Amino acid sequence: FDASAGSTRATDSASCTSGKYYSLFATGMHGNYRDIIIADGLDTLRGTAGLSYIRYVNAIADSSHPVVSIGTGDSAIMNQPAVYGEVSAFRAVPAGDILISLSDGGGISSSRTITTTAQKIYTVLLLGNPASGQTGADSIQIRYVENGALTEDTSQMSAEKID
């Protein structure tokens, strides 16, 4: 909702099941807005020693399909093009330093290393305006949210950190 104009920017709906976890991503810029509601599937993840879980959401509202690469050292866990609004599934990664890079061979190019902790869950947010260049206030950025932690039996979720 755009409070200054008093108008709706985007709408979406979803059927939700009690006891399940869902995420809402409000994305977009310059008239290209989208609300994304997704079932997280946390009930399928198990806390495993030495592993964390990571996913991404492409919130860069343009027509490119930048390649998202997530990996450790020389091992890629994910390496795939992502359309605007795409949310990947959670993937297990070894806990520790994770390199995330994003490129479309043109105006989109960014990378960042984050440090994950075993049995924690992370969502990587790919956002920004490719037209603003590398230094603008709304330039392409890779940010992340630490969603919560898992035990071997159940998921215990709480928003802990946004970076």
N, C-alpha and C positions, 0 to 999 in steps of 0.2 A: 504494500500500500504506500502510495506517495502522499504523505501528510501535507506537504506544502501545496500540492495541486488538488488534493482531495479525490484522488483517483486510484483505482486498482491497477497494479503493474502486472501481476500474474496470479493465477489460481491453479490449484490442483486438489485432488481428493484421493483418499486411499481408504481401503477397508483394513482396519487394524484388529489384531487378535490380542486379547488380554494376556498379560504375562510375557509378551514379546517386546523386543526393542526395535525402535524405528528412528531414522534420522530425517530431518528436513533441512534442505539446502535451498536458500533463497539466492538465486544467481542472476547475473545479467548486467547490461549497461546499454545506454542509448537506444531504448525501445525494444531491445531483445532480452526479455526477462523470462525466467522459468523458475517455478518451484519444483523441487525434486523431493519426493517422499519415497524412502526406500526401507524395506525390512532389512535389518542389520544381520540377521542370521547368527547372532551371538550364541544362541543355544547349541549351535553345531561346533563351536570352538571349545577347545579344552586347554587348560593351563598345562604347559609342558616345559620342563626344566630346559633352559637355554634358548627357548623360542619366544618371539613376540609376534604379533599380527599387525599387518599394515594394509591399507587400501588407499585409493586416491579418488578425488572428485575433480573433474575438469570444469572449473567455473569461469573459464576464459571464453567470453561470449563473442566468438567470431567463427568464421567458416573453415578455419584451418583444422587440421588433425595432427597436432603436435605428437611426437613420439615421447612417451613417458617411459623412462628407464629407472628401475629401482633395483638396487643390488648391493652386494658386499664385495669389496675388492674387485676381482675380475669376474665375479659370478653374478649374472643378471637373474633376478627373481621374476621381474616383469620387464618387458621391452615391447611396447605396443603403441600404435596410434590411438588417440583418444578424441572422440568428438565432444563438442560442447555439451555439457549436462551428463556425461558418462560418469558412473560411479563403479569402480571395480569391486570385485569380491575381496574379502579379507584373505591375505596370503600369509602363511607362516614364513618368518625370516629369522635367521640367527640373531639373537640379541647382541647389541653393540652398534658400531658405526654403520649406518645405512646411507648410501649415496643415492640421491634422487636427482635426475636430470630431465630436462624438458626442452625440446627443440623441434621447430618446423622447417629448419633450413633457411629461415628468413627473419621475421621480426620477433619470433618467440625463441628465446634462448636463456635458460637459467639452470643453475644447479645448486644443491645444498646437501650437506651431510648432517644427519641427525643421529643422536645416540638413543637407541631403544633399550628398554629394560625387559628382561624375561618375564613372561606371563602378563604383559601389558598390551593394550590394543591402541592403535594409532590410525588417524585419518589424516592424509596429506591433502591440503587444499591448494590447487593450482589456480591462481587468480591474477587479474590485472588486465590492462588494456595494451595490446601489442603496439598500437599507434603512438603510445606515449614514450617509446624508447626505453632505454635501460635505466634512466635516472629519474623519470617523472614520478610524482607522488602516487600515481596509479599504475606504475610499471609492473611487468610480470614478476610475480613472487611465488615462492614455494613456502607455505606455512604448514603447521600441523597442529592437531589436537590430540592430546593423550586422553582417550575415551574412558579408560578404566582398566581394571585388572581382572584376571581370571584365576580361579582355583582349579584343582583337578576335577571337582564335582560340579561347581556352578559358576556362573559369571556374576561378578559383583561390579556394578557399573556406577561411576560417578565422574562427572567432568572434573578433571584435575588440573589440566594445564593447557594453555593455548600459547603457541609461539609462532 
